[in-house]
């Protein structure tokens, strides 16, 4: 079974298994560090998924946390070998990107490349991987230097471009559901020309059936989630426990893998999705906005 999983899935499965085993054994991360003669930070990085573990180190660690069943040990050893196939030359692992992308962002990017489905919820902007380069640039330019330096904005804009290339190249095997507030379709981020390009691209993707998009209108009567932005990614559509949540609050972000939390967010998403405009009405609304923007741009070019 281990041979069938990807390195990203293997790393996630291994670190969760190690963390859960340690907690069941009543051991602290400090105790693990002392037993293995590691630094505490190394244990923390292994359980966070930022470091992999060598098979020779894994056996004594498993024994220390009480995993002795031969079948379980062999499975985890096999998973560990796959997990160590981290693509260090992947663009988001290069030092210049690691410096400007948060740990949660790097995890999200790795999961995006292997997810089977992604559910986006946003009340402010188009989802990152669906942003055109011009729209992404305008989005990041809305932050001042105290929030994001010019260099960091540049690397993050480039990361959105690269994420977009990966996500769009996987459409078909990757299912995307974007649930967006009406304000996302009305806020002309970057000005009419930039926003028109963004809307045309979203309309193309939706009209061609490559992604599913639904709009939550301003007159939506049911209460909506207070989570302004989150991405829910499934690494295995047949396994509810294989969902991870990426959530942003201002400039802070986090990856959440707690099943209770991911299940709650998914249930809330489904409820709003079912009550929002359907795909056809949303496509019609986008077409109307595109026409309005085209007329506005034409009037500006040819004032009476």
C-alpha positions as CSV (number, residue, x, y, z in Angstrom):
1,X,0.0,0.0,0.0
2,X,2.9,2.4,0.8
3,X,4.3,2.0,-2.7
4,X,1.1,3.6,-4.1
5,X,1.3,6.9,-2.2
6,X,3.1,10.0,-3.3
7,X,6.0,11.5,-1.3
8,X,3.8,14.3,0.1
9,X,1.1,11.9,1.2
10,X,3.7,9.6,2.7
11,X,5.3,12.4,4.7
12,X,1.9,13.5,6.0
13,X,1.0,9.9,7.0
14,X,4.3,9.3,8.7
15,X,4.5,12.4,10.8
16,X,0.9,12.1,11.9
17,X,1.6,8.4,12.9
18,X,4.7,9.4,14.8
19,X,3.0,12.3,16.6
20,X,0.0,10.2,17.5
21,X,2.2,7.3,18.7
22,X,4.2,9.6,20.9
23,X,1.1,11.1,22.5
24,X,-0.4,7.7,23.1
25,X,2.8,6.6,24.8
26,X,2.6,9.7,27.0
27,X,6.0,11.0,25.8
28,X,6.9,14.6,25.3
29,X,8.9,15.9,22.3
30,X,11.7,16.7,24.7
31,X,11.8,13.1,25.9
32,X,12.0,11.9,22.3
33,X,14.8,14.3,21.6
34,X,16.8,13.1,24.7
35,X,16.2,9.4,23.9
36,X,17.2,9.9,20.2
37,X,20.0,12.3,21.0
38,X,18.5,14.9,18.8
39,X,17.7,18.6,19.3
40,X,14.2,19.5,20.3
41,X,13.8,21.5,17.1
42,X,14.6,18.4,15.0
43,X,11.7,16.5,16.7
44,X,9.4,19.5,16.2
45,X,10.4,19.7,12.5
46,X,9.8,16.0,11.9
47,X,6.4,16.1,13.5
48,X,5.6,19.2,11.5
49,X,6.7,17.5,8.3
50,X,9.5,20.0,7.5
51,X,12.2,17.3,8.1
52,X,12.1,13.6,7.1
53,X,13.5,10.8,9.1
54,X,16.0,8.2,8.0
55,X,14.9,4.6,8.3
56,X,17.8,3.8,10.6
57,X,16.5,6.4,13.0
58,X,12.9,5.4,12.6
59,X,13.3,1.9,14.1
60,X,14.5,3.0,17.5
61,X,12.0,5.8,17.6
62,X,9.1,3.4,16.9
63,X,10.4,1.2,19.7
64,X,10.6,4.1,22.1
65,X,7.0,5.2,21.4
66,X,5.7,1.6,21.7
67,X,5.1,0.6,18.1
68,X,6.4,-3.0,17.9
69,X,3.9,-4.8,15.6
70,X,6.0,-6.0,12.7
71,X,3.4,-5.3,10.1
72,X,3.0,-1.7,11.3
73,X,6.7,-1.2,11.6
74,X,7.3,-2.5,8.1
75,X,4.6,-0.3,6.7
76,X,6.0,2.8,8.3
77,X,9.5,1.9,7.2
78,X,8.3,1.7,3.6
79,X,6.4,5.0,3.9
80,X,9.5,6.6,5.4
81,X,11.5,5.6,2.3
82,X,8.9,7.2,0.1
83,X,8.7,10.3,2.3
84,X,12.4,10.9,1.9
85,X,12.0,11.5,-1.8
86,X,11.3,15.1,-1.1
87,X,11.9,17.1,-4.2
88,X,14.5,19.6,-2.8
89,X,14.8,21.1,-6.2
90,X,11.1,21.9,-6.4
91,X,10.8,25.6,-6.8
92,X,9.2,26.2,-3.5
93,X,12.0,24.4,-1.7
94,X,14.7,26.7,-3.1
95,X,16.2,29.0,-0.5
96,X,14.9,32.2,-2.0
97,X,11.4,31.0,-1.9
98,X,11.7,29.3,1.6
99,X,12.8,32.7,2.9
100,X,9.6,34.5,1.6
101,X,7.0,31.8,1.9
102,X,5.6,30.7,5.3
103,X,5.9,27.1,6.3
104,X,2.1,26.7,5.9
105,X,2.3,28.1,2.4
106,X,5.0,25.6,1.4
107,X,2.9,22.8,2.8
108,X,-0.1,24.0,0.9
109,X,1.8,24.3,-2.4
110,X,3.1,20.7,-2.0
111,X,-0.4,19.5,-1.3
112,X,-1.9,21.4,-4.3
113,X,0.4,19.5,-6.6
114,X,-1.0,16.2,-5.4
115,X,-4.6,16.9,-4.2
116,X,-7.5,15.2,-5.8
117,X,-9.9,18.1,-5.0
118,X,-9.8,21.6,-3.6
119,X,-12.6,23.6,-2.2
120,X,-12.0,27.4,-2.1
121,X,-14.0,29.8,0.0
122,X,-13.3,33.6,-0.3
123,X,-15.1,36.8,0.5
124,X,-12.4,39.2,-0.7
125,X,-10.3,37.9,-3.6
126,X,-10.1,35.3,-6.2
127,X,-8.3,32.1,-4.9
128,X,-4.6,32.4,-5.2
129,X,-3.9,29.6,-7.9
130,X,-6.8,31.0,-10.0
131,X,-5.5,34.5,-10.1
132,X,-4.0,35.9,-13.3
133,X,-0.4,37.3,-12.8
134,X,-1.7,40.8,-13.2
135,X,-4.5,40.3,-10.6
136,X,-2.1,38.6,-8.2
137,X,0.4,41.5,-8.5
138,X,-2.4,44.0,-7.8
139,X,-3.6,42.0,-4.8
140,X,-0.1,41.9,-3.3
141,X,0.5,45.6,-4.0
142,X,-2.4,46.4,-1.7
143,X,-0.1,45.6,1.2
144,X,2.4,48.3,2.3
145,X,6.1,47.8,3.0
146,X,5.4,47.4,6.7
147,X,3.3,44.3,6.0
148,X,5.2,42.9,3.1
149,X,8.4,44.1,1.7
150,X,8.7,44.7,-2.0
151,X,11.0,41.7,-2.3
152,X,8.6,39.5,-0.5
153,X,5.7,40.7,-2.6
154,X,7.7,39.9,-5.7
155,X,8.4,36.3,-4.6
156,X,4.9,35.7,-3.5
157,X,3.5,37.0,-6.8
158,X,5.8,34.7,-8.6
159,X,4.8,31.8,-6.4
160,X,1.1,32.4,-7.3
161,X,2.1,32.3,-11.0
162,X,3.9,28.9,-10.5
163,X,1.1,27.5,-8.4
164,X,-1.4,28.6,-11.1
165,X,0.6,26.7,-13.7
166,X,0.6,23.5,-11.6
167,X,-3.1,23.7,-10.7
168,X,-4.3,24.5,-14.2
169,X,-2.1,21.7,-15.7
170,X,-3.9,19.2,-13.4
171,X,-7.5,20.2,-14.2
172,X,-9.4,17.1,-15.0
173,X,-7.6,14.9,-12.5
174,X,-8.0,17.7,-10.0
175,X,-11.5,18.9,-9.1
176,X,-11.9,22.5,-8.1
177,X,-14.9,24.0,-6.3
178,X,-14.8,27.8,-5.8
179,X,-17.4,29.4,-3.6
180,X,-17.0,33.2,-3.8
181,X,-18.9,36.1,-2.3
182,X,-20.5,38.6,-4.7
183,X,-17.9,41.2,-3.6
184,X,-15.2,39.1,-5.3
185,X,-16.9,39.6,-8.6
186,X,-17.5,43.3,-8.1
187,X,-14.2,44.5,-6.6
188,X,-12.2,45.8,-9.6
189,X,-8.8,44.9,-8.1
190,X,-6.0,46.4,-10.2
191,X,-8.4,48.6,-12.1
192,X,-11.0,47.7,-14.8
193,X,-8.5,46.3,-17.4
194,X,-6.8,44.0,-14.9
195,X,-10.0,42.9,-13.4
196,X,-11.6,42.3,-16.8
197,X,-8.8,39.9,-17.6
198,X,-9.3,38.1,-14.4
199,X,-13.0,37.8,-14.9
200,X,-12.6,36.6,-18.5
201,X,-10.3,33.8,-17.3
202,X,-12.6,32.7,-14.5
203,X,-15.5,32.7,-16.9
204,X,-13.5,30.6,-19.4
205,X,-12.6,28.0,-16.8
206,X,-16.2,27.8,-15.5
207,X,-17.9,27.9,-18.9
208,X,-15.6,25.2,-20.2
209,X,-16.4,23.0,-17.2
210,X,-12.8,22.9,-16.0
211,X,-13.8,24.2,-12.5
212,X,-17.1,24.7,-10.7
213,X,-17.8,28.2,-9.4
214,X,-20.7,29.4,-7.3
215,X,-21.5,32.9,-6.1
216,X,-22.9,33.9,-2.7
217,X,-25.1,37.0,-3.5
218,X,-25.4,40.0,-1.3
219,X,-29.0,39.2,-0.6
220,X,-28.2,35.7,0.6
221,X,-30.5,35.1,3.5
222,X,-28.7,32.3,5.3
223,X,-25.8,33.0,7.6
224,X,-22.4,32.6,6.0
225,X,-19.2,31.3,7.6
226,X,-17.1,33.8,9.4
227,X,-13.9,32.3,8.0
228,X,-12.9,35.0,5.4
229,X,-10.7,32.7,3.4
230,X,-9.9,29.0,3.5
231,X,-8.8,26.3,1.1
232,X,-9.8,22.7,1.9
233,X,-7.7,20.1,0.0
234,X,-8.3,16.4,-0.3
235,X,-5.4,14.1,-0.9
236,X,-7.7,11.1,-1.3
237,X,-11.4,11.5,-2.1
238,X,-12.1,8.1,-0.6
239,X,-10.6,9.0,2.8
240,X,-12.2,11.8,4.8
241,X,-9.2,11.8,7.0
242,X,-7.0,12.9,4.1
243,X,-8.3,16.4,4.1
244,X,-6.2,19.4,5.1
245,X,-7.2,23.0,5.7
246,X,-5.2,26.0,4.8
247,X,-6.5,29.2,6.5
248,X,-5.4,32.8,6.4
249,X,-6.1,35.5,8.9
250,X,-4.6,38.7,7.8
251,X,-0.9,38.0,7.1
252,X,-1.0,34.9,9.4
253,X,-1.7,31.5,8.0
254,X,-1.8,27.9,9.1
255,X,-2.3,24.3,8.0
256,X,-4.9,22.4,10.0
257,X,-5.2,18.6,9.8
258,X,-7.5,17.9,12.7
259,X,-10.3,15.8,11.4
260,X,-13.0,17.5,13.5
261,X,-12.0,20.9,12.2
262,X,-11.7,19.9,8.5
263,X,-15.1,18.1,8.7
264,X,-16.7,21.1,10.2
265,X,-15.4,23.4,7.5
266,X,-16.4,21.0,4.8
267,X,-19.9,20.7,6.1
268,X,-20.3,24.5,6.3
269,X,-18.9,24.8,2.8
270,X,-21.4,22.3,1.5
271,X,-24.4,24.0,3.1
272,X,-23.5,27.4,1.6
273,X,-22.6,25.8,-1.7
274,X,-26.1,24.2,-2.0
275,X,-27.8,27.5,-1.1
276,X,-25.7,29.8,-3.3
277,X,-26.2,30.6,-7.0
278,X,-25.7,27.5,-9.1
279,X,-22.9,27.3,-11.7
280,X,-25.1,28.4,-14.6
281,X,-26.4,31.6,-12.8
282,X,-22.9,32.4,-11.6
283,X,-21.5,32.1,-15.2
284,X,-24.3,34.4,-16.4
285,X,-23.4,36.9,-13.6
286,X,-19.8,36.8,-14.7
287,X,-20.8,37.4,-18.3
288,X,-22.8,40.4,-17.2
289,X,-19.9,41.9,-15.2
290,X,-17.6,41.3,-18.2
291,X,-20.0,43.2,-20.4
292,X,-20.3,46.1,-17.9
293,X,-16.5,46.3,-17.6
294,X,-16.0,46.2,-21.4
295,X,-18.6,49.1,-21.8
296,X,-16.8,51.1,-19.0
297,X,-13.4,50.7,-20.7
298,X,-14.8,51.6,-24.0
299,X,-16.4,54.8,-22.6
300,X,-13.1,55.8,-21.1
301,X,-11.3,55.3,-24.4
302,X,-14.0,57.2,-26.4
303,X,-15.6,59.8,-24.1
304,X,-18.5,61.7,-25.7
